[in-house]
Amino acid sequence: MHSLPQYLHLAAAAEEVAPDALCPLTSSTKLYTYMNWISLTDEEQLHQIKANSITKPQVIFKHSTRCSVSSMAKSRLERSVQPDEVDFYFLDLIKYRPLSNMIARDFDVYHESPQILLIKNGECVYDESHSGIAMEMIVEQSLVA
């Protein structure tokens, strides 16, 4: 049972599982949650991301719907616990390629797919691509002052 999320360990150990046992806890301790993606579709949102990044880290995930590596990176993120302290934006770069190009230009990063950008204080402070995309690193980098 090493690869099961913690909530499944708890459920497997119980004889009888209450209907809400697999739902996130309502206390400050969460066992599991789903990604709450915010769709990034226009330039105005990009300006808002920069403004919001002054008080709260913002993440942009640039995803190619035609790429299996991008799908695997997205799946890895979605199986992770999303920190409440960070907003996560999802950009379909096939559908919104001009916006993807603008992001690369505005944040002075080389365009890659899949790609994660962590925005703090209006600037990209961390970016990673392909198999380097990991929630643990996003969280770690978001905590750096």
Secondary structure, DSSP 8 states (H G I E B T S, - for coil): -TTS-HHHHHHHH-SS--TTTTS--SSS--S------EE--SHHHHHHHHHHTTTS-EEEEEE-TT-HHHHHHHHHHHTS---TTSEEEEEETTTTHHHHHHHHHHTT----SSEEEEEETTEEEEEEEGGG--HHHHHHHHH--
